[in-house]
Amino acid sequence: MDQPNRQRVMWARLQRTATALAFCLAAGSAANTLTAQDAPAPAPQAPATSAQQAAPAADGSTPVPAHSSKWDYPKSITAKDGQQIYFVQKGDTLWDLANKFLNNPYAWPQIWELNQWIKDPHWIYPGDPLIIDAGRGAQGATPEAVAGAEPIRLDVTALRRPELAYSISDFVQQPFLAPQGADAWYKANGAFEITGKKDDGKSILGDGDTVYLNAGDAQGVRDGDRFVVIKTVQEELKHPDTKKKMGDVLEQVAILRVDHTTPNGAVATIERSMDSVSVGDHLTRFTEPSDIKLELRKDTDEPVKLQDPAIEVVYTRDDHKLNGFSQQFLVDKGSNDGLKVGDILLMSRTNNWQGNGGEKDTEHFAHYLGQAIVVHTDAGSATCRVLRSQEEVYVGDRLTR
């Protein structure tokens, strides 16, 4: 095998190995960011018709119609000889487009290489323009091309995604406290509602289901807008010690995208759900959350030195206990107490026992349980996500900065 062919073979094997490893790592880590390519590729769709594309300009460039996209897409695009322009359609991923145009899904980096304005290849949006060079073909795409190739050594650590302390998957299932009560919070934040569903036979809705909203053009809703689905999960939460009412617990459970609007309503599709969605759930505008990289603390010696007053866990899911990693809970301190998003807190549980002095002599020891990060704050409460834990976390456990 000559040197150019050998290089193409090695590149093809590297692409396949790297992609497979990346998929495995994404599936195995709850901290990874939500991606369109984490799921099996959908069936290929037909290319956009000429009616969906604007006519080329005099200079040969093709104008890109305005659309909803996370990226700063080019307003016009020009294909060179041998290249073609494709406008992304609903359900497309670079994975299935590579399979469609290059006959090899593992060749998706070749498409991304020509469209570097896409900052994250896992996210593409309907209407995004892509230059595709099908003439190149997929390098090393056939089994015959890789037969007999020498094995290559791959540094797996270079492919491993950094662990995140917080990502969009955490955002979609984030609980928070509404001290004024759920109804007042929804009103203050201009929340809309899901008032219907396409499939009347479904009582529990999830990814891909179509729902109807009670807001449309007159309320400023536009095609492509995205909303967070929020539901009330507990009313009148009481502090475990003082029994003082702290408010209602709300939880974000899904993200949906508007497909079509009417004067006072809209049709939308659930893009990503982490819990069941129901008619009657509320909606607020979606803003893309920022990932937070993991940075653990080193000062984990026992006994844990608790601040005074200590931060206390007041709400957890799953029968008032957690199984640790990636779970979220509420605490009784917030921005008024100096907490801010990104703070890393040590979790602890204090054990008490009778000392040598008898009943009047009580000894205390604060054991180290793990670490959590603050991901949301209100004036008097905050949401935390478990980063590391040695055992379950309960209501009443303490945290410290």
KEKE-3310 file (N, C-alpha, C; in steps of 0.2 Angstrom, whole numbers, plus 5000, padded with zeros to 4 digits):
npx = (5004:5003:5010:5001:4988:4989:4990:4977:4969:4973:4968:4955:4952:4956:4946:4934:4937:4939:4927:4918:4923:4920:4907:4904:4909:4901:4889:4892:4893:4885:4887:4890:4887:4871:4868:4864:4868:4870:4860:4853:4855:4842:4831:4837:4833:4825:4834:4834:4821:4821:4812:4814:4825:4834:4835:4851:4863:4869:4883:4885:4883:4873:4859:4855:4841:4833:4833:4829:4843:4856:4869:4880:4876:4882:4876:4875:4881:4893:4897:4910:4918:4912:4906:4891:4876:4867:4852:4849:4837:4823:4827:4839:4856:4874:4879:4869:4869:4881:4881:4871:4876:4890:4891:4895:4893:4903:4911:4907:4915:4921:4911:4909:4921:4921:4912:4915:4909:4900:4900:4899:4898:4888:4876:4865:4853:4837:4837:4850:4864:4874:4889:4893:4905:4903:4910:4923:4921:4920:4935:4944:4932:4927:4927:4936:4946:4952:4957:4970:4977:4990:4989:4985:4991:4981:4979:4969:4965:4966:4955:4944:4931:4931:4925:4910:4904:4891:4879:4868:4860:4858:4852:4839:4833:4831:4827:4819:4816:4801:4797:4786:4776:4769:4759:4760:4773:4773:4765:4772:4783:4778:4773:4767:4755:4754:4741:4735:4737:4743:4741:4728:4727:4738:4744:4756:4768:4783:4799:4799:4785:4770:4763:4751:4750:4745:4749:4754:4757:4752:4757:4770:4777:4787:4790:4802:4806:4811:4806:4806:4799:4790:4785:4775:4780:4780:4770:4770:4783:4791:4803:4815:4819:4814:4801:4795:4786:4793:4790:4784:4790:4797:4800:4811:4807:4808:4812:4805:4802:4795:4785:4775:4765:4749:4738:4735:4740:4750:4759:4770:4785:4791:4808:4818:4816:4816:4808:4791:4779:4765:4748:4744:4755:4768:4776:4792:4803:4817:4834:4850:4860:4875:4889:4898:4914:4922:4929:4936:4937:4951:4952:4947:4948:4943:4937:4924:4924:4912:4903:4895:4879:4876:4874:4859:4852:4836:4827:4825:4823:4815:4810:4816:4829:4845:4855:4867:4879:4877:4864:4851:4847:4839:4844:4844:4850:4854:4857:4857:4864:4877:4879:4884:4882:4892:4899:4908:4903:4906:4899:4892:4889:4883:4887:4882:4886:4886:4898:4912:4908:4895:4877:4876:4886:4889:4896:4902:4904:4908:4906:4914:4905:4904:4905:4897:4890:4884:4871:4860:4853:4842:4835:4834:4837:4844:4849:4858:4870:4875:4892:4902:4900:4900:4890:4872:4863:4854:4839:4842:4855:4872:4880:4895:4905)
npy = (4994:5011:5027:5038:5032:5024:5034:5039:5028:5026:5038:5036:5025:5031:5041:5033:5026:5036:5042:5032:5030:5042:5042:5032:5037:5048:5041:5035:5045:5055:5068:5074:5086:5088:5081:5080:5069:5059:5050:5037:5038:5047:5042:5045:5060:5068:5079:5097:5106:5116:5126:5129:5136:5151:5160:5160:5173:5187:5186:5172:5167:5160:5166:5165:5161:5169:5162:5152:5149:5143:5147:5159:5160:5160:5174:5172:5160:5151:5139:5129:5122:5106:5105:5106:5114:5112:5114:5112:5101:5098:5086:5082:5076:5079:5066:5058:5065:5063:5050:5050:5058:5055:5042:5036:5036:5039:5048:5061:5072:5077:5085:5094:5101:5109:5118:5128:5138:5132:5129:5119:5103:5094:5101:5106:5116:5118:5125:5130:5132:5121:5117:5104:5092:5081:5075:5072:5060:5048:5047:5032:5024:5011:4994:4987:4996:4998:4985:4975:4986:4994:4993:5007:5017:5024:5038:5037:5046:5059:5059:5059:5067:5082:5081:5088:5100:5105:5104:5105:5095:5094:5106:5104:5096:5103:5108:5121:5134:5143:5156:5164:5157:5145:5149:5163:5165:5160:5170:5181:5179:5178:5166:5154:5141:5123:5118:5108:5093:5083:5069:5062:5050:5049:5050:5053:5063:5065:5066:5072:5072:5081:5097:5109:5127:5141:5153:5165:5173:5186:5187:5188:5176:5166:5156:5143:5148:5143:5135:5132:5119:5119:5112:5111:5103:5101:5108:5122:5120:5115:5121:5109:5110:5123:5123:5132:5140:5139:5140:5135:5121:5120:5113:5111:5102:5099:5104:5113:5116:5129:5126:5131:5146:5154:5168:5168:5156:5141:5128:5116:5106:5093:5094:5089:5079:5076:5072:5067:5076:5086:5091:5107:5110:5123:5136:5144:5156:5150:5150:5147:5137:5139:5128:5121:5118:5105:5107:5101:5102:5102:5102:5091:5085:5077:5082:5090:5108:5117:5131:5145:5152:5135:5128:5121:5106:5106:5100:5086:5074:5059:5052:5059:5056:5054:5046:5051:5055:5068:5071:5083:5096:5106:5120:5130:5143:5157:5169:5181:5177:5176:5165:5160:5156:5142:5141:5129:5117:5109:5094:5087:5076:5077:5068:5064:5059:5053:5059:5057:5064:5061:5063:5076:5079:5080:5075:5079:5076:5080:5072:5069:5070:5072:5082:5097:5108:5125:5129:5137:5151:5160:5173:5168:5154:5140:5130:5115:5104:5087:5083:5074:5060:5050:5043:5042:5057:5067:5076:5088:5086:5095:5108:5117:5132)
npz = (5000:4995:5002:5002:5002:5013:5023:5022:5026:5039:5044:5042:5051:5063:5064:5065:5077:5086:5086:5090:5103:5109:5108:5117:5129:5131:5133:5145:5155:5166:5166:5154:5141:5133:5117:5100:5093:5102:5102:5092:5075:5065:5052:5035:5027:5013:5002:5003:4994:4979:4982:4995:4995:4993:4977:4968:4969:4959:4960:4961:4974:4987:4995:5013:5020:5034:5050:5065:5075:5085:5081:5073:5059:5041:5031:5017:5006:4997:4985:4980:4965:4962:4975:4985:4991:5006:5015:5031:5038:5049:5061:5055:5057:5058:5057:5051:5039:5034:5031:5021:5011:5009:5011:5023:5039:5049:5043:5046:5052:5040:5034:5044:5044:5033:5037:5048:5055:5063:5079:5088:5084:5087:5087:5076:5066:5059:5043:5044:5034:5024:5017:5007:5001:4991:4982:4986:4993:5007:5016:5016:5017:5014:5018:5011:5009:5022:5024:5030:5035:5045:5063:5074:5087:5100:5109:5122:5132:5127:5120:5129:5135:5145:5162:5167:5179:5178:5166:5151:5153:5166:5169:5163:5172:5184:5200:5209:5221:5224:5233:5235:5231:5219:5209:5210:5206:5193:5187:5189:5181:5168:5163:5151:5146:5143:5134:5127:5117:5103:5102:5109:5116:5124:5140:5146:5141:5130:5123:5106:5105:5101:5106:5111:5114:5124:5119:5106:5091:5095:5108:5107:5103:5092:5077:5080:5092:5109:5124:5142:5151:5165:5181:5196:5210:5223:5236:5248:5255:5270:5282:5288:5302:5308:5304:5297:5283:5267:5254:5237:5228:5212:5197:5183:5168:5154:5137:5124:5107:5096:5083:5074:5073:5079:5079:5093:5099:5098:5090:5096:5098:5109:5113:5122:5136:5153:5162:5164:5154:5154:5150:5155:5162:5164:5155:5152:5144:5136:5139:5133:5144:5152:5152:5166:5171:5180:5195:5209:5227:5238:5252:5262:5274:5289:5306:5297:5295:5299:5294:5303:5303:5298:5281:5276:5270:5263:5254:5244:5231:5227:5239:5250:5250:5242:5229:5226:5215:5203:5206:5212:5224:5237:5247:5262:5261:5252:5239:5247:5258:5253:5244:5228:5210:5205:5216:5226:5238:5253:5259:5273:5288:5304:5318:5334:5351:5368:5379:5391:5401:5405:5404:5402:5394:5378:5363:5347:5329:5313:5299:5283:5268:5254:5239:5233:5220:5218:5208:5205:5212:5223:5233:5247:5246:5237:5223:5222:5215:5216:5216:5220:5231:5246:5252:5253:5252:5264:5269:5280:5282:5282:5274:5269:5265)
capx = (5000:5007:5010:4995:4983:4990:4987:4969:4967:4974:4964:4948:4952:4956:4939:4930:4939:4938:4919:4915:4925:4917:4900:4904:4911:4895:4884:4893:4894:4879:4889:4891:4882:4866:4870:4859:4871:4870:4854:4854:4853:4836:4831:4839:4828:4827:4837:4829:4819:4823:4807:4816:4831:4833:4839:4858:4864:4873:4890:4885:4882:4866:4857:4853:4835:4833:4829:4831:4849:4861:4875:4880:4877:4883:4870:4875:4886:4895:4900:4915:4916:4911:4903:4884:4874:4862:4849:4847:4830:4821:4829:4845:4862:4879:4880:4865:4870:4887:4879:4867:4880:4897:4890:4898:4891:4908:4914:4904:4920:4922:4906:4910:4927:4919:4907:4917:4905:4896:4905:4898:4895:4882:4870:4863:4846:4833:4838:4857:4867:4880:4893:4895:4909:4902:4915:4929:4920:4923:4941:4944:4925:4925:4931:4942:4951:4956:4960:4978:4981:4993:4986:4988:4990:4977:4979:4962:4964:4965:4948:4940:4928:4932:4919:4907:4900:4885:4877:4861:4856:4856:4847:4833:4829:4833:4822:4821:4811:4797:4795:4780:4771:4770:4755:4763:4780:4771:4762:4778:4788:4775:4773:4762:4753:4752:4734:4732:4742:4741:4739:4724:4728:4744:4743:4762:4772:4790:4803:4795:4777:4767:4758:4748:4751:4740:4752:4756:4760:4750:4761:4777:4780:4788:4793:4808:4807:4811:4803:4807:4793:4790:4779:4775:4781:4778:4767:4772:4789:4793:4810:4815:4820:4810:4794:4793:4785:4798:4787:4783:4795:4796:4805:4811:4807:4809:4813:4802:4803:4789:4785:4770:4761:4743:4737:4735:4742:4756:4761:4777:4788:4796:4814:4821:4813:4820:4803:4785:4776:4758:4744:4743:4762:4769:4782:4795:4808:4823:4840:4855:4864:4883:4893:4903:4919:4923:4935:4934:4941:4955:4951:4941:4949:4938:4930:4923:4923:4905:4902:4889:4875:4878:4869:4856:4848:4829:4822:4828:4819:4816:4808:4820:4836:4848:4860:4873:4882:4873:4857:4851:4843:4838:4847:4841:4853:4854:4862:4857:4869:4883:4880:4883:4882:4898:4902:4909:4902:4908:4893:4894:4883:4886:4885:4882:4886:4887:4905:4914:4904:4888:4871:4877:4892:4888:4902:4900:4909:4906:4909:4914:4900:4906:4905:4891:4891:4878:4869:4855:4852:4837:4837:4835:4838:4849:4849:4865:4871:4880:4898:4905:4897:4902:4884:4866:4862:4847:4836:4845:4863:4874:4885:4899:4910)
capy = (5000:5017:5031:5042:5027:5022:5039:5039:5022:5028:5044:5033:5021:5036:5044:5028:5024:5042:5043:5027:5031:5048:5040:5028:5041:5052:5037:5033:5050:5059:5075:5076:5090:5085:5081:5077:5063:5054:5045:5034:5043:5046:5040:5051:5064:5071:5086:5103:5107:5123:5131:5130:5139:5157:5160:5162:5180:5188:5183:5165:5165:5158:5169:5160:5164:5170:5156:5152:5145:5145:5149:5165:5157:5165:5176:5170:5155:5150:5132:5129:5117:5099:5105:5107:5118:5109:5117:5107:5100:5095:5079:5080:5077:5078:5059:5055:5068:5060:5043:5051:5061:5052:5034:5033:5041:5041:5054:5068:5077:5080:5090:5100:5104:5114:5123:5129:5142:5128:5129:5112:5099:5090:5105:5110:5119:5118:5131:5131:5130:5117:5115:5097:5090:5073:5072:5069:5054:5047:5044:5026:5023:5005:4989:4985:5001:4997:4979:4975:4992:4993:4996:5013:5018:5030:5041:5038:5052:5065:5059:5059:5074:5084:5080:5094:5100:5107:5105:5106:5089:5096:5112:5102:5093:5107:5110:5128:5136:5149:5158:5168:5152:5143:5154:5170:5165:5159:5176:5186:5177:5178:5160:5152:5135:5118:5118:5102:5088:5080:5063:5062:5044:5049:5054:5055:5066:5065:5068:5071:5073:5088:5100:5116:5132:5146:5159:5165:5180:5192:5187:5188:5170:5166:5150:5142:5150:5138:5136:5127:5116:5119:5110:5112:5096:5101:5115:5124:5116:5118:5120:5103:5112:5128:5121:5138:5139:5142:5142:5130:5118:5120:5109:5111:5095:5098:5110:5112:5121:5131:5124:5135:5150:5157:5174:5167:5150:5139:5121:5115:5099:5092:5092:5085:5079:5072:5069:5067:5082:5085:5097:5111:5112:5130:5137:5151:5157:5146:5153:5142:5138:5138:5122:5123:5113:5102:5109:5099:5105:5097:5102:5087:5082:5077:5084:5096:5114:5120:5138:5146:5146:5130:5128:5114:5103:5106:5097:5081:5070:5051:5050:5062:5054:5054:5041:5054:5059:5072:5073:5090:5097:5113:5122:5135:5149:5159:5175:5185:5174:5176:5160:5162:5150:5140:5139:5122:5116:5102:5091:5083:5074:5077:5062:5065:5054:5055:5059:5054:5068:5059:5065:5083:5080:5078:5076:5080:5075:5082:5068:5072:5066:5073:5089:5099:5114:5129:5130:5142:5155:5165:5177:5164:5147:5139:5123:5112:5097:5083:5081:5068:5058:5044:5039:5046:5064:5067:5082:5089:5086:5101:5110:5123:5134)
capz = (5000:4995:5008:5003:5004:5020:5027:5022:5030:5046:5046:5043:5057:5069:5064:5068:5084:5090:5086:5094:5110:5111:5110:5123:5135:5132:5136:5152:5159:5166:5166:5147:5138:5129:5111:5095:5091:5108:5101:5086:5069:5062:5045:5031:5024:5006:5002:5003:4987:4977:4985:5002:4995:4989:4971:4969:4968:4953:4961:4962:4981:4988:5001:5018:5024:5041:5054:5072:5076:5090:5078:5069:5052:5036:5028:5011:5005:4990:4984:4975:4960:4965:4981:4985:4997:5008:5020:5037:5039:5055:5062:5053:5061:5054:5057:5045:5032:5031:5028:5015:5005:5009:5012:5029:5045:5053:5040:5048:5053:5034:5033:5049:5042:5028:5040:5054:5059:5068:5085:5091:5078:5090:5087:5070:5067:5053:5040:5044:5027:5024:5011:5007:4996:4990:4977:4990:4996:5013:5016:5019:5019:5013:5022:5007:5010:5028:5025:5030:5038:5052:5069:5076:5095:5101:5116:5124:5137:5122:5117:5134:5137:5152:5166:5169:5185:5177:5159:5150:5155:5173:5168:5161:5178:5189:5205:5213:5226:5223:5240:5234:5229:5212:5205:5209:5202:5185:5184:5188:5175:5161:5160:5147:5148:5138:5134:5123:5114:5097:5103:5115:5119:5128:5146:5148:5135:5131:5117:5100:5105:5099:5111:5109:5119:5124:5117:5099:5088:5099:5114:5105:5101:5085:5075:5082:5099:5113:5131:5147:5154:5172:5184:5203:5212:5230:5239:5255:5258:5277:5284:5293:5309:5311:5301:5293:5276:5263:5247:5233:5224:5205:5193:5175:5166:5147:5133:5118:5101:5093:5075:5071:5078:5076:5083:5101:5101:5095:5090:5098:5099:5115:5111:5127:5142:5159:5166:5160:5152:5155:5149:5162:5164:5163:5151:5152:5139:5137:5138:5133:5150:5151:5155:5171:5171:5186:5199:5216:5232:5241:5259:5263:5280:5295:5305:5292:5299:5297:5295:5307:5303:5292:5276:5277:5265:5265:5250:5240:5227:5229:5246:5254:5250:5235:5228:5225:5209:5198:5209:5214:5230:5239:5253:5265:5261:5245:5237:5253:5262:5250:5239:5221:5206:5204:5223:5228:5245:5256:5262:5279:5292:5311:5323:5341:5356:5375:5381:5397:5406:5406:5399:5400:5390:5371:5358:5340:5324:5307:5294:5276:5264:5247:5237:5228:5217:5218:5201:5205:5218:5225:5239:5253:5244:5232:5221:5222:5212:5219:5212:5223:5237:5249:5254:5252:5256:5267:5272:5287:5281:5282:5269:5271:5260)
cpx = (5004:5006:5003:4989:4983:4988:4980:4966:4967:4970:4957:4947:4952:4949:4934:4931:4937:4930:4916:4917:4921:4910:4899:4905:4904:4890:4885:4894:4888:4881:4890:4885:4877:4868:4865:4862:4872:4865:4856:4851:4846:4836:4833:4833:4830:4830:4832:4828:4821:4818:4810:4822:4830:4837:4846:4858:4868:4880:4890:4884:4874:4864:4854:4847:4836:4830:4832:4837:4853:4867:4874:4881:4878:4877:4870:4881:4887:4899:4905:4914:4917:4908:4895:4882:4868:4859:4847:4839:4829:4823:4835:4851:4868:4881:4876:4866:4876:4886:4875:4872:4887:4897:4894:4897:4897:4913:4911:4909:4922:4917:4908:4916:4926:4914:4909:4914:4900:4901:4905:4894:4889:4875:4869:4856:4843:4834:4845:4859:4873:4883:4895:4899:4908:4907:4921:4928:4922:4930:4941:4937:4924:4929:4937:4948:4955:4959:4967:4981:4984:4989:4989:4986:4986:4977:4972:4960:4963:4958:4943:4937:4929:4925:4917:4903:4893:4884:4870:4857:4854:4851:4840:4829:4831:4827:4824:4815:4807:4794:4788:4774:4771:4766:4758:4769:4778:4769:4768:4783:4785:4774:4767:4760:4753:4745:4731:4738:4739:4738:4735:4725:4734:4743:4750:4766:4779:4793:4799:4788:4776:4762:4756:4749:4746:4744:4754:4759:4758:4754:4768:4781:4781:4791:4800:4810:4807:4809:4805:4800:4794:4784:4780:4775:4780:4776:4769:4777:4790:4800:4810:4816:4815:4802:4791:4792:4790:4796:4786:4789:4793:4801:4805:4811:4808:4810:4809:4803:4796:4789:4780:4766:4754:4743:4738:4736:4748:4756:4768:4779:4792:4803:4818:4818:4816:4814:4796:4782:4769:4754:4743:4750:4763:4776:4785:4800:4814:4829:4846:4859:4871:4885:4897:4908:4920:4929:4933:4939:4945:4955:4946:4943:4943:4941:4930:4921:4917:4905:4896:4886:4877:4872:4866:4852:4840:4824:4827:4822:4819:4815:4814:4827:4839:4853:4866:4874:4876:4866:4857:4846:4843:4841:4843:4845:4854:4859:4862:4862:4876:4884:4880:4884:4890:4902:4902:4908:4904:4901:4896:4887:4887:4883:4886:4882:4888:4895:4906:4910:4897:4883:4872:4883:4891:4894:4899:4906:4906:4909:4909:4909:4902:4906:4899:4893:4884:4877:4863:4854:4846:4839:4839:4835:4842:4848:4857:4865:4877:4886:4901:4901:4899:4896:4878:4866:4855:4845:4839:4853:4865:4880:4889:4903:4917)
cpy = (5006:5022:5035:5038:5025:5027:5040:5034:5024:5033:5041:5029:5026:5039:5039:5026:5030:5043:5038:5028:5037:5046:5036:5032:5045:5048:5036:5038:5055:5066:5078:5081:5086:5086:5078:5071:5058:5049:5042:5039:5042:5044:5046:5054:5067:5078:5091:5104:5115:5128:5133:5135:5145:5156:5162:5169:5181:5185:5176:5163:5164:5162:5164:5164:5164:5164:5156:5147:5148:5149:5156:5163:5162:5167:5174:5165:5153:5143:5132:5123:5110:5099:5107:5111:5114:5113:5112:5107:5097:5088:5077:5080:5076:5070:5056:5058:5065:5053:5044:5053:5058:5045:5032:5038:5043:5046:5061:5073:5081:5086:5096:5104:5110:5119:5125:5134:5139:5126:5122:5108:5095:5094:5108:5111:5119:5125:5133:5128:5126:5116:5108:5095:5083:5070:5069:5062:5053:5044:5037:5023:5015:5000:4987:4990:5001:4990:4979:4981:4991:4996:5002:5013:5024:5032:5042:5044:5058:5065:5060:5067:5076:5083:5087:5094:5102:5107:5105:5101:5090:5101:5109:5099:5097:5109:5117:5130:5143:5151:5161:5163:5151:5148:5161:5170:5164:5166:5181:5185:5176:5171:5158:5145:5130:5117:5112:5098:5085:5073:5062:5056:5044:5053:5057:5057:5066:5067:5066:5072:5080:5090:5106:5120:5137:5153:5159:5171:5186:5192:5187:5182:5169:5158:5149:5144:5143:5140:5131:5125:5116:5116:5111:5105:5096:5108:5115:5119:5120:5116:5114:5105:5117:5127:5128:5137:5142:5143:5135:5127:5117:5116:5110:5104:5094:5105:5108:5118:5123:5129:5129:5139:5152:5164:5173:5160:5147:5131:5120:5107:5099:5090:5087:5085:5074:5070:5070:5074:5081:5092:5100:5113:5119:5130:5144:5151:5153:5150:5148:5142:5137:5132:5125:5117:5111:5104:5107:5102:5099:5097:5098:5083:5082:5079:5090:5102:5117:5127:5139:5152:5141:5130:5121:5112:5103:5102:5092:5077:5063:5050:5052:5059:5054:5048:5044:5057:5062:5074:5080:5091:5104:5114:5128:5142:5151:5165:5180:5183:5173:5170:5163:5155:5149:5139:5131:5121:5109:5100:5087:5081:5074:5071:5065:5059:5057:5054:5056:5058:5066:5062:5073:5085:5076:5080:5076:5079:5076:5077:5071:5067:5067:5081:5091:5106:5118:5130:5135:5145:5159:5168:5173:5157:5146:5131:5121:5105:5093:5081:5075:5066:5051:5040:5044:5052:5065:5074:5083:5089:5093:5102:5116:5125:5133)
cpz = (5000:5001:5008:5005:5011:5025:5028:5026:5037:5048:5047:5049:5063:5070:5068:5075:5088:5091:5091:5102:5113:5113:5116:5130:5136:5135:5143:5157:5160:5166:5159:5145:5133:5122:5106:5093:5096:5106:5094:5080:5066:5055:5040:5028:5017:5007:5001:4996:4986:4980:4991:5001:4991:4982:4971:4966:4961:4954:4962:4969:4982:4995:5006:5021:5031:5045:5061:5073:5081:5087:5074:5062:5047:5033:5020:5010:4998:4990:4979:4970:4964:4972:4980:4991:4999:5014:5025:5037:5046:5056:5059:5058:5056:5052:5051:5039:5029:5028:5022:5009:5004:5010:5018:5034:5049:5049:5041:5049:5046:5032:5038:5047:5037:5031:5047:5058:5064:5074:5088:5086:5081:5089:5080:5070:5060:5050:5040:5037:5028:5017:5012:5000:4995:4986:4980:4992:5003:5013:5020:5021:5018:5017:5018:5008:5016:5029:5025:5033:5044:5057:5071:5084:5096:5108:5118:5128:5133:5120:5122:5135:5144:5156:5168:5176:5184:5169:5158:5152:5163:5173:5167:5167:5184:5194:5207:5217:5224:5229:5240:5232:5221:5207:5204:5205:5194:5183:5184:5183:5168:5158:5156:5149:5142:5139:5130:5120:5108:5098:5110:5119:5124:5134:5148:5141:5136:5124:5110:5100:5104:5104:5108:5115:5118:5123:5110:5097:5093:5106:5113:5104:5094:5083:5077:5089:5104:5120:5135:5150:5161:5176:5192:5206:5220:5233:5246:5258:5265:5279:5289:5300:5312:5309:5298:5286:5272:5256:5244:5229:5217:5202:5186:5173:5158:5144:5127:5113:5098:5085:5071:5075:5074:5080:5091:5103:5097:5095:5091:5098:5105:5112:5115:5133:5147:5164:5162:5160:5152:5152:5155:5164:5161:5158:5152:5146:5141:5135:5138:5140:5148:5155:5161:5172:5179:5189:5207:5221:5235:5249:5262:5270:5285:5301:5300:5296:5296:5299:5300:5305:5297:5287:5276:5271:5267:5260:5245:5236:5230:5236:5251:5255:5242:5235:5225:5219:5204:5200:5212:5220:5232:5246:5256:5265:5253:5244:5243:5258:5259:5245:5232:5217:5205:5211:5224:5236:5247:5260:5268:5283:5299:5315:5330:5346:5363:5377:5388:5403:5408:5401:5397:5395:5383:5366:5351:5335:5317:5301:5287:5272:5256:5246:5232:5226:5217:5210:5200:5212:5218:5231:5245:5252:5238:5230:5220:5218:5215:5214:5214:5230:5239:5251:5252:5256:5258:5268:5279:5287:5280:5276:5272:5265:5262)
residu = (MET:ASP:GLN:PRO:ASN:ARG:GLN:ARG:VAL:MET:TRP:ALA:ARG:LEU:GLN:ARG:THR:ALA:THR:ALA:LEU:ALA:PHE:CYS:LEU:ALA:ALA:GLY:SER:ALA:ALA:ASN:THR:LEU:THR:ALA:GLN:ASP:ALA:PRO:ALA:PRO:ALA:PRO:GLN:ALA:PRO:ALA:THR:SER:ALA:GLN:GLN:ALA:ALA:PRO:ALA:ALA:ASP:GLY:SER:THR:PRO:VAL:PRO:ALA:HIS:SER:SER:LYS:TRP:ASP:TYR:PRO:LYS:SER:ILE:THR:ALA:LYS:ASP:GLY:GLN:GLN:ILE:TYR:PHE:VAL:GLN:LYS:GLY:ASP:THR:LEU:TRP:ASP:LEU:ALA:ASN:LYS:PHE:LEU:ASN:ASN:PRO:TYR:ALA:TRP:PRO:GLN:ILE:TRP:GLU:LEU:ASN:GLN:TRP:ILE:LYS:ASP:PRO:HIS:TRP:ILE:TYR:PRO:GLY:ASP:PRO:LEU:ILE:ILE:ASP:ALA:GLY:ARG:GLY:ALA:GLN:GLY:ALA:THR:PRO:GLU:ALA:VAL:ALA:GLY:ALA:GLU:PRO:ILE:ARG:LEU:ASP:VAL:THR:ALA:LEU:ARG:ARG:PRO:GLU:LEU:ALA:TYR:SER:ILE:SER:ASP:PHE:VAL:GLN:GLN:PRO:PHE:LEU:ALA:PRO:GLN:GLY:ALA:ASP:ALA:TRP:TYR:LYS:ALA:ASN:GLY:ALA:PHE:GLU:ILE:THR:GLY:LYS:LYS:ASP:ASP:GLY:LYS:SER:ILE:LEU:GLY:ASP:GLY:ASP:THR:VAL:TYR:LEU:ASN:ALA:GLY:ASP:ALA:GLN:GLY:VAL:ARG:ASP:GLY:ASP:ARG:PHE:VAL:VAL:ILE:LYS:THR:VAL:GLN:GLU:GLU:LEU:LYS:HIS:PRO:ASP:THR:LYS:LYS:LYS:MET:GLY:ASP:VAL:LEU:GLU:GLN:VAL:ALA:ILE:LEU:ARG:VAL:ASP:HIS:THR:THR:PRO:ASN:GLY:ALA:VAL:ALA:THR:ILE:GLU:ARG:SER:MET:ASP:SER:VAL:SER:VAL:GLY:ASP:HIS:LEU:THR:ARG:PHE:THR:GLU:PRO:SER:ASP:ILE:LYS:LEU:GLU:LEU:ARG:LYS:ASP:THR:ASP:GLU:PRO:VAL:LYS:LEU:GLN:ASP:PRO:ALA:ILE:GLU:VAL:VAL:TYR:THR:ARG:ASP:ASP:HIS:LYS:LEU:ASN:GLY:PHE:SER:GLN:GLN:PHE:LEU:VAL:ASP:LYS:GLY:SER:ASN:ASP:GLY:LEU:LYS:VAL:GLY:ASP:ILE:LEU:LEU:MET:SER:ARG:THR:ASN:ASN:TRP:GLN:GLY:ASN:GLY:GLY:GLU:LYS:ASP:THR:GLU:HIS:PHE:ALA:HIS:TYR:LEU:GLY:GLN:ALA:ILE:VAL:VAL:HIS:THR:ASP:ALA:GLY:SER:ALA:THR:CYS:ARG:VAL:LEU:ARG:SER:GLN:GLU:GLU:VAL:TYR:VAL:GLY:ASP:ARG:LEU:THR:ARG)
# end
